[in-house]
Amino acid sequence: MIAYADTSFFASLYGRDANSELAIAEFRAAGIPIAITPLSEFEFANALEGRLFRREITARNSRMSRGAFHTDLSSGALIRQALPAALFDRAVTLASRYTSRYGTRSLDVLHVACAIELGASIFFTFDRRQHRLARAARLRVRPRIQLSLRTRSS
């Protein structure tokens, strides 16, 4: 069994923000590794650089976040997975069904499609729109959030 996490969850898990304690608790409680795809790794790296640009974190904080991320990769808490072959077909289907209803962005749809195609048993997100999309796609979404929380953590 594996889980899948979007960038809002990784940003909270490996950075420090209002959702960090909840992200850590959810990750520990799940007790299963999180799949990391090239999409996940790219978007997480870009989110850290964006936080640096906006001066929300220091270069030291960024290095510490990357270090913790790589430690979890080495320990098996995160497991690298290739992008699934049917990813874009699944994403087109999800976008056609749900984007006009939930206003999800392209990368958000790709993350949900990836989780489905990888067979993830849990989808972690703090993103309100992505949370709704993942639930509509019949994924088990954690944490259970009040959908009034901020839309993005990255």
Phi, psi and omega in degrees: 000143176224162173247170175226141180231142174272179185293327179300323180288314178299320180299322178281323181293319185255351176249192177235116176207187184298338182258003186300312181299318178294319179299314180297315180297317180295317180299314179295318182294327181296320177067018177229154181291157176257132177288136177240120177255168174304326177298312180299313183294317177299310185293324177295314178300318180293323178297318178297315179296323176296319177296321176298313180303316181279001180060034175277337177223165176265167176299324178297315177301318179298314179299319179295319178297314178297320179298315179297320178300312181291328174298317179292328174296314181295325183279347182093001176291332173241138182235122178292134177228144174287157174294132181296145182300323183269014184305308186288326175298315179296319181296319178298317179298313179297316179299317180296325182277323196237339186298321179293337179274318187252348180070028182291148178273163184304311181295327177295318178296319178299320179296316179295317178299319180297314180301316179297311184294331178276352180074032180297139179270342177222142174241118180263130176200151169249002182276120185301311182292319180293324176302313180296317179298313181298319176296316179298328179276008175071030172270151173278115188254133177228153350286166172286113183244154169283128187290006174271355177299160180306153186287317187226146175253353184251000000 
